[in-house]
Each structure stands twice: as structure tokens, then as C-alpha cells.
Amino acid sequence: MKTSRQHFFPFIATLCVAAALLVPSVVHSQSVIEEAIQAYGQKNVEGYIQPVADLFAANVNSGFYHSAAIPKTGFHMSLDIIGMAAPISDDQKTYTATTPPGFNPVSFQTATIFGGKGTTVAHGTSAGLTYRGSDGIINSTIFPAAVPQLTIGSLYGTEAVIRFIAVPKMDQIPSLSLWGVGARHSISQYIPGAPIDIAAGFFYNKFKWGDIFDFNGLSFGAEASKSFSILTLHAGINFESSTLKISYTSTDPVAPGSVELNLAGKRKVSFTAGLGLTLGFFQLFGNANFGSVNNFTAGIGFGG
């Protein structure tokens, strides 16, 4: 039997909302989070937190650009603060869990981390003995994230993109880090008189929290944009891959021992459409990203 996991989700919110925006927030201790994760065996932990891998990957693999215009030469630098939000769908609130031997049925629908109350299943022969799936721990319609991003260029129509967050270990709170690198290259510079700006790029993100969570995400694609005075319209296609690796020692009496699990993000291709406003030194921008997992990004930029 498992209990409600009320302290697992805040590490995600802490990572991308608090740490990324560099403001203080409540972080739960390592022992509380480890206890929540370690109570699961490998079979049921996968379905319970797969939605986190899907939504986190969609958010982190987006927001890299809001214009395809890259000058061929000349120095420029900008700092963006980017917020992301992925809607949580109904099918991400339940999953099929497996019961221990002797319980009936052998599998049942119960709550994921985003669901409601866990489902209770009775034992096949022992009256009064039950097995209960864990409750969901977050009641929300969106999964948020945020990250700072630095863009530096240009050399032969190429610019670099950098993301970085680092929070050192404090008392029982484990260290966490998120960093990303990427590059974009102007394609329209090879097309004289091109009516729109075209660029291509690739981006890599890595997130590590203590010894339990290790995320790797890769995105590459092409984008196009068109500027009208202070307004810029942009669109693009992105190909994505991601893996959330989880390593821990399970204390589940049914399935104790070491657990190493690699959860692949669901979204493989996404289409982006959005707009931006340039107001002198400042830029405001937003876009929608459509695929097997949808998400939205918006932010403010400083520089040019």
C-alpha cells in the first residue's frame, strides 16, 4: 500500500519558477523527496511520473527563439527571461498500475502525480486486505517553467544561445543545475532578396538534481520570421528528443532494490507560431508550440 506523495512536485516548481527567476522559494528537504520516490518499485513509478517527463521536456525544449533574423556580422547580445506553460490533459491524470500478487484485478487505473485520489483494489482471497494507488499531489491545469537565456552573435551569421542555473547543496537540500547550449545560423543570408528571414538551429539542455534525477533534451529545426516595424511574426518546426533518468533504491516491500529508469519525452515533433514586439531596448514575445504535447512560451528580452 502506498501513501499520498505531497512533496514530490515542488522540486520541479523550484527548479524552473524559483531558481530560474532567481528569487527565493520553499524547497523541501532531500529526505522528504527521496522518501516519496523510494516508496515506489520500478513498475509503478514509471506511469506515476511519466507526465512529468513529457511536460518538462516540452517546456525546456522550447523558447529558444522569437525571430529568425541573424545579422551576418557585428556584435549583439541579449538576455531573455522566458516563461513556459504546458496544459495538463485528462489522460495525463491517470495511468495503469500493477497490483501485488493475490490482488484482483492484476492491473487498475489510478492517479498519476497530476491526478486525484488513488484507486483501492481488494485482495482476491483475504477479506479486508486492500492495495491503494498513490494520490495525485498537484491539482492544476498547467505545468509551469521558466529559464534565463543569453544570446550572443554574430559570426558569419551564427549566434550562440546559453542557459544556466545552479543552486548549491544547502543542509539536506541537494544541489541542482540546469544548463543549455545551442547555436543558430542564418539561412536567408544565402538567398539574395529573400522576403523573410530564415534560420536553422540546434539546442541541448541538461538538468541534474542530486543523485536521483538526470534530464537530457535535444532540439533542432528551422524557423522563419517577418518584421513589420515593431512587430515580428515567426514560425518554425522542431524535432525533439529527451530522456529523464531516475536512479534510487526502492523501499517498496513488493519490489525492493535498485531502480534505474529512463523515461523518454513523448513529443518528437512540434510546430511553433508566435509574435514579438520590439520597444527600443526591450522585446516582448510569445508563441505556441503544437505537437503530441502542447505548450506556450512568453517572455521579455533586454538588448538587441
Backbone torsions as a table, in degrees:
resi	resn	phi	psi	omega
1	MET	NA	140.1	-178.4
2	LYS	-117.6	155.5	-180.0
3	THR	-107.7	170.7	-179.2
4	SER	-61.7	139.2	179.3
5	ARG	-101.1	92.7	-171.4
6	GLN	-97.9	3.2	-174.3
7	HIS	-130.0	10.3	-176.9
8	PHE	-83.1	-46.4	-174.0
9	PHE	-62.9	-33.4	-174.6
10	PRO	-58.5	-22.6	179.0
11	PHE	-65.5	-32.9	176.6
12	ILE	-68.2	-46.9	179.2
13	ALA	-62.3	-38.8	179.1
14	THR	-63.8	-44.0	-179.8
15	LEU	-56.6	-59.8	-167.5
16	CYS	-96.2	-20.7	178.2
17	VAL	-95.1	-50.3	-175.7
18	ALA	-82.6	-57.0	-176.3
19	ALA	-65.3	-40.2	-178.4
20	ALA	-65.6	-34.8	178.2
21	LEU	-90.9	2.3	174.4
22	LEU	57.5	43.8	174.6
23	VAL	-125.3	151.9	-178.4
24	PRO	-64.7	151.2	175.3
25	SER	-156.2	168.0	178.8
26	VAL	-80.3	128.1	177.0
27	VAL	-120.6	129.3	-179.1
28	HIS	-80.5	151.7	-173.9
29	SER	-66.9	158.4	-179.8
30	GLN	-58.2	-41.3	-175.1
31	SER	-64.3	-37.8	-179.9
32	VAL	-66.3	-47.0	-178.6
33	ILE	-67.9	-42.9	178.9
34	GLU	-61.5	-40.0	179.5
35	GLU	-61.2	-40.9	180.0
36	ALA	-64.3	-43.2	-178.7
37	ILE	-72.5	-43.5	-174.3
38	GLN	-67.5	-16.6	178.8
39	ALA	-71.4	-9.9	-178.9
40	TYR	-99.9	139.8	164.2
41	GLY	-81.3	172.4	-173.3
42	GLN	-65.0	-36.9	-175.3
43	LYS	-61.5	-45.3	-173.2
44	ASN	-91.3	-22.4	178.4
45	VAL	-67.4	-31.0	-178.3
46	GLU	-61.5	-52.6	-178.8
47	GLY	-68.5	-33.0	-176.5
48	TYR	-65.6	-39.1	-175.3
49	ILE	-112.6	3.5	177.0
50	GLN	-53.6	-40.1	178.0
51	PRO	-58.5	-31.1	176.6
52	VAL	-63.6	-44.8	178.7
53	ALA	-60.9	-40.9	-178.7
54	ASP	-67.8	-48.0	-175.1
55	LEU	-75.3	-40.0	177.9
56	PHE	-61.7	-43.8	179.6
57	ALA	-63.6	-43.0	179.3
58	ALA	-60.2	-42.7	179.7
59	ASN	-66.5	-51.8	-173.3
60	VAL	-69.6	-28.0	178.8
61	ASN	-85.9	20.7	-179.8
62	SER	-133.0	172.9	176.3
63	GLY	81.4	13.4	-176.5
64	PHE	-75.6	-22.0	-176.8
65	TYR	-147.0	156.0	171.0
66	HIS	-140.8	14.8	172.8
67	SER	-163.0	146.0	176.7
68	ALA	-97.6	3.2	-179.0
69	ALA	-79.2	116.0	177.7
70	ILE	-129.6	116.0	179.3
71	PRO	-64.2	150.6	-178.2
72	LYS	-69.3	-38.7	178.6
73	THR	-141.0	170.0	177.8
74	GLY	102.5	142.2	-176.9
75	PHE	-82.3	134.8	170.2
76	HIS	-148.3	151.7	-178.9
77	MET	-149.5	139.9	178.3
78	SER	-143.2	149.1	175.4
79	LEU	-117.6	123.7	178.9
80	ASP	-112.2	142.3	168.1
81	ILE	-111.5	113.7	-169.3
82	ILE	-114.6	127.2	173.5
83	GLY	-105.3	141.9	179.7
84	MET	-126.7	151.6	176.6
85	ALA	-150.4	127.5	177.9
86	ALA	-114.4	122.7	177.5
87	PRO	-62.7	140.5	177.6
88	ILE	-94.3	115.9	-177.4
89	SER	-85.4	164.4	-179.1
90	ASP	-61.7	-36.1	-177.9
91	ASP	-73.7	-8.1	174.9
92	GLN	-93.2	6.1	-178.4
93	LYS	-103.8	-8.3	176.7
94	THR	-136.9	158.0	174.9
95	TYR	-152.4	168.3	179.3
96	THR	-92.5	113.3	179.5
97	ALA	-100.7	160.4	179.2
98	THR	-106.3	134.2	177.6
99	THR	-88.6	157.6	174.5
100	PRO	-64.7	163.6	178.0
101	PRO	-55.8	138.1	176.9
102	GLY	98.5	-13.1	179.8
103	PHE	-93.6	153.5	-175.1
104	ASN	-132.9	124.3	3.8
105	PRO	-79.4	173.4	-177.8
106	VAL	-76.6	-18.7	174.9
107	SER	-139.8	154.4	-176.7
108	PHE	-156.2	156.7	177.3
109	GLN	-84.7	129.2	180.0
110	THR	-146.8	179.3	-172.3
111	ALA	-76.2	140.9	165.5
112	THR	-84.5	-172.0	177.5
113	ILE	-59.8	-24.5	-179.7
114	PHE	-100.4	4.7	-174.3
115	GLY	-88.5	-165.4	179.7
116	GLY	-97.8	-128.6	179.9
117	LYS	-77.8	143.1	176.2
118	GLY	-69.9	149.9	-179.2
119	THR	-82.9	142.4	178.1
120	THR	-103.5	134.1	-178.9
121	VAL	-121.8	137.4	-178.5
122	ALA	-88.0	154.4	174.9
123	HIS	-73.5	146.9	-175.5
124	GLY	-67.8	-30.2	-175.1
125	THR	-126.6	-24.7	-177.5
126	SER	-97.0	104.4	-178.7
127	ALA	-63.2	137.1	178.6
128	GLY	88.4	-13.4	178.1
129	LEU	-88.3	125.0	-176.7
130	THR	-129.6	159.3	174.0
131	TYR	-125.3	129.7	-174.2
132	ARG	-122.1	129.7	174.0
133	GLY	-69.8	156.1	-178.9
134	SER	-69.4	148.4	174.0
135	ASP	-72.3	155.8	165.8
136	GLY	-68.6	156.4	-175.8
137	ILE	-119.0	-3.1	179.7
138	ILE	-138.0	125.1	178.7
139	ASN	-105.0	95.6	-175.4
140	SER	-150.2	158.5	176.4
141	THR	-100.0	-9.1	179.6
142	ILE	-136.0	157.0	174.7
143	PHE	-114.5	110.7	-172.3
144	PRO	-92.3	161.9	173.6
145	ALA	-159.9	165.4	175.8
146	ALA	-159.8	153.8	-177.8
147	VAL	-158.8	143.3	170.5
148	PRO	-85.0	148.0	-176.1
149	GLN	-143.6	131.4	179.4
150	LEU	-111.6	129.7	177.5
151	THR	-117.6	130.2	-177.7
152	ILE	-132.0	133.3	177.3
153	GLY	-159.6	-174.7	-1.2
154	SER	-128.2	143.5	176.7
155	LEU	-128.8	111.2	-177.4
156	TYR	55.2	38.0	179.0
157	GLY	75.7	22.8	-179.2
158	THR	-122.4	138.4	176.0
159	GLU	-131.4	153.2	-179.8
160	ALA	-102.0	147.5	178.6
161	VAL	-124.4	131.0	-175.3
162	ILE	-132.9	133.3	171.2
163	ARG	-123.7	142.3	179.5
164	PHE	-160.0	131.4	172.5
165	ILE	-139.6	138.2	175.2
166	ALA	-146.3	126.5	176.9
167	VAL	-124.1	116.0	-176.9
168	PRO	-71.0	164.1	177.0
169	LYS	-64.8	134.7	179.3
170	MET	-133.1	116.1	-177.3
171	ASP	52.5	-118.6	-179.7
172	GLN	-90.4	-0.6	-178.5
173	ILE	-85.6	120.2	-178.3
174	PRO	-71.2	158.2	177.8
175	SER	-68.9	154.3	172.7
176	LEU	-140.8	151.7	178.9
177	SER	-149.1	147.1	172.6
178	LEU	-137.7	122.7	175.2
179	TRP	-138.6	151.3	180.0
180	GLY	-146.2	147.1	176.5
181	VAL	-135.2	153.3	178.6
182	GLY	-166.7	173.9	178.2
183	ALA	-148.1	144.3	175.7
184	ARG	-126.7	143.9	-178.1
185	HIS	-130.3	134.9	-179.7
186	SER	-71.6	124.9	174.4
187	ILE	-94.6	-31.4	-177.6
188	SER	-66.4	-19.1	177.1
189	GLN	-63.9	-19.7	178.8
190	TYR	-93.9	1.7	-178.0
191	ILE	-119.7	92.1	-178.6
192	PRO	-56.9	132.4	178.3
193	GLY	73.2	18.1	-179.5
194	ALA	-59.3	130.0	-177.6
195	PRO	-74.9	-14.4	179.0
196	ILE	-133.4	162.0	173.9
197	ASP	-90.3	136.7	-179.0
198	ILE	-130.4	138.2	178.4
199	ALA	-145.5	161.6	175.2
200	ALA	-131.4	150.9	-178.4
201	GLY	-159.0	164.8	173.2
202	PHE	-136.8	151.8	-173.6
203	PHE	-146.0	142.6	179.7
204	TYR	-130.6	133.7	177.4
205	ASN	-122.9	143.8	174.5
206	LYS	-137.6	130.7	177.0
207	PHE	-124.9	134.6	178.1
208	LYS	-136.2	130.9	178.0
209	TRP	-128.0	110.1	-178.8
210	GLY	55.3	-140.5	178.4
211	ASP	-105.4	6.1	-172.6
212	ILE	-99.4	-46.9	-171.4
213	PHE	-112.3	133.4	178.7
214	ASP	-142.5	110.9	-176.4
215	PHE	-110.6	137.0	173.9
216	ASN	-130.7	129.9	-179.9
217	GLY	-135.2	139.8	-179.5
218	LEU	-131.4	136.8	178.9
219	SER	-140.9	136.0	172.6
220	PHE	-145.2	152.3	-177.6
221	GLY	176.2	-162.1	-177.8
222	ALA	-135.3	150.4	179.6
223	GLU	-140.5	158.1	178.2
224	ALA	-137.8	150.6	178.9
225	SER	-149.7	160.6	177.9
226	LYS	-142.1	129.2	-178.5
227	SER	-103.4	138.6	175.4
228	PHE	-128.7	94.0	-176.1
229	SER	58.4	-116.7	-177.4
230	ILE	-88.2	-4.7	-177.2
231	LEU	-102.7	134.1	176.6
232	THR	-126.2	126.5	173.5
233	LEU	-100.1	138.3	179.7
234	HIS	-141.2	155.1	178.6
235	ALA	-151.9	159.2	-179.6
236	GLY	-168.4	170.3	174.2
237	ILE	-127.2	136.5	-176.7
238	ASN	-130.8	140.7	175.3
239	PHE	-110.7	128.5	-168.7
240	GLU	-128.8	151.5	168.5
241	SER	-147.8	148.8	-178.0
242	SER	-158.0	153.4	177.1
243	THR	-142.0	129.5	171.6
244	LEU	-106.8	110.6	179.9
245	LYS	-94.5	131.6	179.7
246	ILE	-122.3	126.8	-179.7
247	SER	-130.6	126.7	179.1
248	TYR	-166.5	174.0	175.3
249	THR	-106.8	118.0	-176.5
250	SER	-76.1	137.7	173.3
251	THR	-104.2	8.3	177.5
252	ASP	-61.7	120.7	-177.8
253	PRO	-62.5	-22.9	179.2
254	VAL	-81.2	-33.1	-176.6
255	ALA	-140.8	67.2	179.7
256	PRO	-77.1	167.5	175.7
257	GLY	115.2	-175.8	-176.8
258	SER	-71.5	139.6	177.9
259	VAL	-126.6	127.8	171.9
260	GLU	-131.3	119.3	-172.3
261	LEU	-132.5	133.7	175.7
262	ASN	-114.1	113.3	180.0
263	LEU	-102.7	117.7	178.9
264	ALA	-82.8	136.3	174.7
265	GLY	-65.0	143.4	-173.7
266	LYS	-72.2	-36.8	-173.0
267	ARG	-78.2	128.0	179.0
268	LYS	-112.9	-31.1	179.4
269	VAL	-135.4	138.8	175.9
270	SER	-140.1	151.7	177.3
271	PHE	-116.1	133.5	-174.1
272	THR	-115.7	139.4	173.6
273	ALA	-144.8	136.9	-178.9
274	GLY	-170.5	-173.0	-179.9
275	LEU	-147.7	161.0	178.7
276	GLY	-142.0	156.2	176.3
277	LEU	-122.2	131.0	176.6
278	THR	-106.3	118.4	-177.7
279	LEU	-122.0	74.4	-177.4
280	GLY	67.9	-117.3	-177.9
281	PHE	-76.1	-14.6	-174.4
282	PHE	-109.1	150.0	173.2
283	GLN	-130.8	138.2	171.7
284	LEU	-115.7	136.7	-175.2
285	PHE	-151.5	159.5	176.9
286	GLY	-162.8	153.1	176.0
287	ASN	-155.5	165.9	175.9
288	ALA	-117.0	140.7	-179.1
289	ASN	-121.3	120.8	-173.1
290	PHE	-112.8	133.0	177.9
291	GLY	-173.8	-155.8	177.1
292	SER	-64.6	-24.1	169.7
293	VAL	-127.3	123.9	179.9
294	ASN	-93.6	150.7	171.9
295	ASN	-157.0	167.9	-176.5
296	PHE	-130.5	146.6	176.6
297	THR	-130.4	151.7	176.5
298	ALA	-155.7	154.2	-179.4
299	GLY	-173.8	-176.6	177.8
300	ILE	-129.4	139.7	-179.5
301	GLY	-120.2	151.7	178.2
302	PHE	-128.0	126.9	-179.1
303	GLY	110.3	-165.6	-177.9
304	GLY	-160.2	NA	NA
